Amino acid sequence: MMGPAHSLSGAAAWLGLGGVVAAAGHPMPWPVLLVGALICAGAALAPDLDHKAATISRAFGPVSHALCEIVDKLSYTVYKATRKQGDPRRSGGHRTLTHTWLWAVLIGAGTSVLAITGGRWAVLAILFVHMVLAIEGLLWRAARGSSSAVLVWLLAATSAWILADVLDQPGHGSDWLFTAPGLEYLWLGLPIVLGALMHDIGDALTVSGCPILWPIPVGRKRWYPIGPPKAMRFRAGDWVEFKVLMPAFMVLGGLSCVVALSFD
Protein backbone atom coordinates (compact mmCIF):
# COMPACT_ATOMS: atom_id res chain seq x y z
CA MET A 1 0.00 0.00 0.00
CA MET A 2 0.95 3.66 -0.28
CA GLY A 3 2.02 5.87 2.63
CA PRO A 4 -1.33 7.52 3.47
CA ALA A 5 -3.15 4.19 3.66
CA HIS A 6 -0.40 2.70 5.81
CA SER A 7 -0.53 5.62 8.25
CA LEU A 8 -4.31 5.58 8.46
CA SER A 9 -4.29 1.84 9.11
CA GLY A 10 -1.79 2.33 11.94
CA ALA A 11 -3.79 5.11 13.59
CA ALA A 12 -7.03 3.13 13.22
CA ALA A 13 -5.40 0.04 14.72
CA TRP A 14 -4.28 1.89 17.87
CA LEU A 15 -7.65 3.58 18.26
CA GLY A 16 -9.26 0.18 17.81
CA LEU A 17 -7.04 -1.22 20.54
CA GLY A 18 -8.04 1.71 22.73
CA GLY A 19 -11.70 0.87 22.20
CA VAL A 20 -11.14 -2.80 23.01
CA VAL A 21 -9.20 -2.23 26.24
CA ALA A 22 -11.70 0.45 27.31
CA ALA A 23 -14.61 -1.93 26.80
CA ALA A 24 -12.65 -4.53 28.81
CA GLY A 25 -12.47 -2.15 31.75
CA HIS A 26 -8.92 -0.81 31.30
CA PRO A 27 -9.31 2.49 29.41
CA MET A 28 -6.29 4.35 28.09
CA PRO A 29 -5.79 7.90 29.36
CA TRP A 30 -6.67 10.21 26.48
CA PRO A 31 -3.03 11.34 25.98
CA VAL A 32 -1.98 7.68 25.51
CA LEU A 33 -4.77 7.21 22.99
CA LEU A 34 -3.67 10.32 21.07
CA VAL A 35 0.09 9.80 21.24
CA GLY A 36 -0.21 6.07 20.56
CA ALA A 37 -2.32 6.71 17.46
CA LEU A 38 0.23 9.22 16.11
CA ILE A 39 3.19 6.95 16.86
CA CYS A 40 1.39 4.00 15.30
CA ALA A 41 0.61 6.09 12.20
CA GLY A 42 4.28 6.96 11.88
CA ALA A 43 5.53 3.46 12.65
CA ALA A 44 3.27 2.10 9.92
CA LEU A 45 5.62 3.76 7.40
CA ALA A 46 8.84 2.47 8.95
CA PRO A 47 9.13 -0.98 7.26
CA ASP A 48 9.60 0.78 3.90
CA LEU A 49 12.99 2.06 5.05
CA ASP A 50 14.34 -0.58 2.66
CA HIS A 51 12.91 1.35 -0.35
CA LYS A 52 14.63 4.45 -1.77
CA ALA A 53 11.40 6.02 -3.03
CA ALA A 54 9.38 5.49 0.17
CA THR A 55 8.15 8.37 2.33
CA ILE A 56 10.36 7.42 5.27
CA SER A 57 13.47 7.31 3.08
CA ARG A 58 13.16 11.02 2.29
CA ALA A 59 11.52 12.21 5.51
CA PHE A 60 14.84 13.16 7.17
CA GLY A 61 16.88 14.18 4.14
CA PRO A 62 20.40 12.74 3.74
CA VAL A 63 20.16 10.92 7.08
CA SER A 64 17.20 8.78 6.07
CA HIS A 65 18.60 8.31 2.56
CA ALA A 66 21.83 6.90 4.01
CA LEU A 67 19.93 4.74 6.49
CA CYS A 68 17.79 3.43 3.63
CA GLU A 69 20.91 2.28 1.78
CA ILE A 70 22.17 0.47 4.88
CA VAL A 71 18.84 -1.22 5.64
CA ASP A 72 18.38 -2.27 2.01
CA LYS A 73 21.82 -3.90 1.92
CA LEU A 74 21.27 -5.54 5.32
CA SER A 75 17.89 -6.90 4.23
CA TYR A 76 19.32 -8.26 0.97
CA THR A 77 22.21 -9.90 2.81
CA VAL A 78 19.86 -11.59 5.28
CA TYR A 79 17.62 -12.71 2.41
CA LYS A 80 20.48 -14.34 0.53
CA ALA A 81 21.83 -15.99 3.68
CA THR A 82 18.50 -17.51 4.74
CA ARG A 83 16.60 -18.21 1.50
CA LYS A 84 15.51 -21.77 0.79
CA GLN A 85 15.38 -23.54 -2.54
CA GLY A 86 11.86 -22.32 -3.29
CA ASP A 87 12.61 -18.64 -2.64
CA PRO A 88 13.27 -16.67 -5.85
CA ARG A 89 16.51 -14.84 -6.57
CA ARG A 90 16.27 -11.08 -6.20
CA SER A 91 18.46 -8.00 -6.57
CA GLY A 92 17.36 -5.92 -3.57
CA GLY A 93 16.06 -6.15 -0.04
CA HIS A 94 12.66 -4.46 -0.36
CA ARG A 95 9.81 -6.35 1.35
CA THR A 96 12.10 -8.79 3.11
CA LEU A 97 13.61 -8.34 6.58
CA THR A 98 11.79 -5.15 7.58
CA HIS A 99 8.45 -6.66 6.57
CA THR A 100 8.46 -9.48 9.13
CA TRP A 101 6.95 -9.99 12.57
CA LEU A 102 10.43 -10.48 14.04
CA TRP A 103 11.62 -7.08 12.83
CA ALA A 104 8.49 -5.43 14.26
CA VAL A 105 9.04 -7.01 17.66
CA LEU A 106 12.76 -6.19 17.76
CA ILE A 107 12.23 -2.55 16.77
CA GLY A 108 9.43 -2.17 19.31
CA ALA A 109 11.49 -3.79 22.08
CA GLY A 110 14.50 -1.64 21.23
CA THR A 111 12.36 1.48 21.40
CA SER A 112 11.00 0.51 24.82
CA VAL A 113 14.52 -0.08 26.16
CA LEU A 114 15.66 3.27 24.77
CA ALA A 115 12.66 5.03 26.32
CA ILE A 116 13.33 3.77 29.85
CA THR A 117 17.12 4.08 29.75
CA GLY A 118 17.65 7.25 27.74
CA GLY A 119 15.61 9.67 29.80
CA ARG A 120 13.55 12.59 28.55
CA TRP A 121 15.68 13.30 25.49
CA ALA A 122 15.27 9.73 24.28
CA VAL A 123 11.49 10.00 24.68
CA LEU A 124 11.51 13.30 22.81
CA ALA A 125 13.58 11.76 20.00
CA ILE A 126 11.16 8.84 19.68
CA LEU A 127 8.19 11.18 19.60
CA PHE A 128 9.86 13.54 17.12
CA VAL A 129 10.74 10.81 14.62
CA HIS A 130 7.24 9.36 14.67
CA MET A 131 5.54 12.77 14.59
CA VAL A 132 7.47 13.55 11.39
CA LEU A 133 6.40 10.25 9.87
CA ALA A 134 2.79 10.68 11.00
CA ILE A 135 2.63 14.15 9.42
CA GLU A 136 4.25 12.87 6.22
CA GLY A 137 1.82 9.96 6.07
CA LEU A 138 -1.46 11.51 7.17
CA LEU A 139 -0.89 14.86 5.44
CA TRP A 140 0.79 13.31 2.42
CA ARG A 141 0.09 15.91 -0.25
CA ALA A 142 0.54 18.90 2.06
CA ALA A 143 3.90 17.59 3.33
CA ARG A 144 5.40 16.74 -0.07
CA GLY A 145 8.38 18.61 -1.43
CA SER A 146 11.69 19.71 0.04
CA SER A 147 10.38 23.22 0.76
CA SER A 148 7.99 21.87 3.38
CA ALA A 149 10.51 19.61 5.14
CA VAL A 150 11.68 22.21 7.66
CA LEU A 151 8.09 23.12 8.53
CA VAL A 152 7.27 19.44 9.08
CA TRP A 153 10.29 19.03 11.36
CA LEU A 154 9.39 22.16 13.34
CA LEU A 155 5.79 21.03 13.75
CA ALA A 156 6.96 17.57 14.81
CA ALA A 157 9.47 18.94 17.31
CA THR A 158 6.89 21.27 18.84
CA SER A 159 4.32 18.49 19.00
CA ALA A 160 6.81 16.08 20.60
CA TRP A 161 7.70 18.61 23.31
CA ILE A 162 4.06 19.42 24.11
CA LEU A 163 2.94 15.79 24.10
CA ALA A 164 5.80 14.74 26.38
CA ASP A 165 4.81 17.45 28.85
CA VAL A 166 1.18 16.29 28.74
CA LEU A 167 2.13 12.64 29.29
CA ASP A 168 4.36 13.56 32.23
CA GLN A 169 1.41 15.00 34.16
CA PRO A 170 -0.01 12.68 36.87
CA GLY A 171 -2.58 10.29 35.49
CA HIS A 172 -1.89 11.18 31.86
CA GLY A 173 -0.15 7.99 30.93
CA SER A 174 3.65 8.10 31.11
CA ASP A 175 3.34 5.03 33.36
CA TRP A 176 0.45 3.40 31.49
CA LEU A 177 0.53 -0.41 31.86
CA PHE A 178 3.88 -0.34 33.67
CA THR A 179 3.57 1.51 36.98
CA ALA A 180 6.82 0.51 38.69
CA PRO A 181 9.30 3.38 39.17
CA GLY A 182 11.75 3.63 36.29
CA LEU A 183 9.43 1.96 33.78
CA GLU A 184 7.71 5.13 32.56
CA TYR A 185 7.28 5.10 28.78
CA LEU A 186 8.01 1.39 28.51
CA TRP A 187 4.74 1.17 26.58
CA LEU A 188 6.08 3.32 23.72
CA GLY A 189 7.25 0.19 21.93
CA LEU A 190 3.71 -1.18 21.65
CA PRO A 191 2.34 1.25 19.02
CA ILE A 192 5.58 0.77 17.07
CA VAL A 193 5.11 -3.01 16.94
CA LEU A 194 1.45 -2.58 16.02
CA GLY A 195 2.21 0.00 13.34
CA ALA A 196 4.84 -2.21 11.70
CA LEU A 197 2.52 -5.21 11.73
CA MET A 198 -0.28 -3.16 10.18
CA HIS A 199 2.11 -2.15 7.41
CA ASP A 200 2.92 -5.81 6.78
CA ILE A 201 -0.74 -6.81 6.76
CA GLY A 202 -1.50 -4.00 4.33
CA ASP A 203 1.27 -5.10 1.98
CA ALA A 204 0.04 -8.69 2.24
CA LEU A 205 -3.20 -7.54 0.61
CA THR A 206 -1.35 -6.38 -2.49
CA VAL A 207 -0.28 -8.41 -5.51
CA SER A 208 3.21 -9.23 -4.19
CA GLY A 209 2.16 -10.39 -0.73
CA CYS A 210 4.42 -10.00 2.32
CA PRO A 211 6.79 -12.46 4.10
CA ILE A 212 5.39 -11.67 7.54
CA LEU A 213 6.17 -15.11 9.02
CA TRP A 214 9.93 -15.11 8.39
CA PRO A 215 12.01 -16.91 9.64
CA ILE A 216 9.32 -19.60 9.95
CA PRO A 217 9.47 -21.68 6.74
CA VAL A 218 6.37 -22.47 4.71
CA GLY A 219 6.91 -25.44 2.42
CA ARG A 220 10.01 -24.88 0.30
CA LYS A 221 10.14 -21.18 1.11
CA ARG A 222 11.43 -19.29 4.12
CA TRP A 223 10.29 -15.95 2.64
CA TYR A 224 6.77 -17.08 1.80
CA PRO A 225 4.66 -14.08 0.63
CA ILE A 226 1.58 -14.29 2.83
CA GLY A 227 -1.64 -12.91 1.36
CA PRO A 228 -5.28 -13.65 0.50
CA PRO A 229 -6.26 -15.49 -2.72
CA LYS A 230 -4.88 -13.65 -5.75
CA ALA A 231 -8.36 -12.66 -6.89
CA MET A 232 -8.74 -10.61 -3.70
CA ARG A 233 -5.44 -8.72 -3.99
CA PHE A 234 -4.88 -5.28 -5.50
CA ARG A 235 -1.98 -3.21 -6.75
CA ALA A 236 -0.46 -0.55 -4.49
CA GLY A 237 -2.09 2.79 -5.27
CA ASP A 238 -5.13 1.16 -6.87
CA TRP A 239 -8.64 2.57 -6.42
CA VAL A 240 -9.40 -0.10 -3.79
CA GLU A 241 -6.84 1.50 -1.51
CA PHE A 242 -8.09 5.08 -1.81
CA LYS A 243 -11.83 4.55 -2.22
CA VAL A 244 -12.44 1.53 0.00
CA LEU A 245 -9.67 0.92 2.52
CA MET A 246 -8.82 4.49 3.51
CA PRO A 247 -12.46 5.52 4.13
CA ALA A 248 -12.92 2.29 6.09
CA PHE A 249 -9.87 3.06 8.25
CA MET A 250 -11.20 6.56 8.97
CA VAL A 251 -14.65 5.31 9.95
CA LEU A 252 -13.36 2.45 12.11
CA GLY A 253 -10.78 4.70 13.75
CA GLY A 254 -13.38 7.36 14.50
CA LEU A 255 -15.85 4.90 16.00
CA SER A 256 -13.11 3.27 18.06
CA CYS A 257 -12.01 6.67 19.35
CA VAL A 258 -15.55 7.45 20.49
CA VAL A 259 -15.74 4.14 22.34
CA ALA A 260 -12.33 4.59 23.94
CA LEU A 261 -13.03 8.13 25.14
CA SER A 262 -16.48 7.26 26.46
CA PHE A 263 -14.83 5.01 29.06
CA ASP A 264 -11.97 7.40 29.93
Sequence and secondary structure as in RCSB ss.txt:
>XXXX:A:sequence
MMGPAHSLSGAAAWLGLGGVVAAAGHPMPWPVLLVGALICAGAALAPDLDHKAATISRAFGPVSHALCEIVDKLS
YTVYKATRKQGDPRRSGGHRTLTHTWLWAVLIGAGTSVLAITGGRWAVLAILFVHMVLAIEGLLWRAARGSSSAV
LVWLLAATSAWILADVLDQPGHGSDWLFTAPGLEYLWLGLPIVLGALMHDIGDALTVSGCPILWPIPVGRKRWYP
IGPPKAMRFRAGDWVEFKVLMPAFMVLGGLSCVVALSFD
>XXXX:A:secstr
  HHHHHHHHHHHHHHHHHHHHHTT    HHHHHHHHHHHHHHTTGGGGG TTSHHHHTTTHHHHHHHHHHHHHH
HHHHHHH  TTS   SS TTSGGGSHHHHHHHHHHHHHHHHHSHHHHHHHHHHHHHHHHHHHHTTTTT SGGGHH
HHHHHHHHHHHHHHHHHHSTTSSTTSS  STT TTGGGHHHHHHHHHHHHHHHHTBTT B TTTTS BTTBSS  
B S GGG B TT HHIIIIIHHHHHHHHHHHHHHHHH  
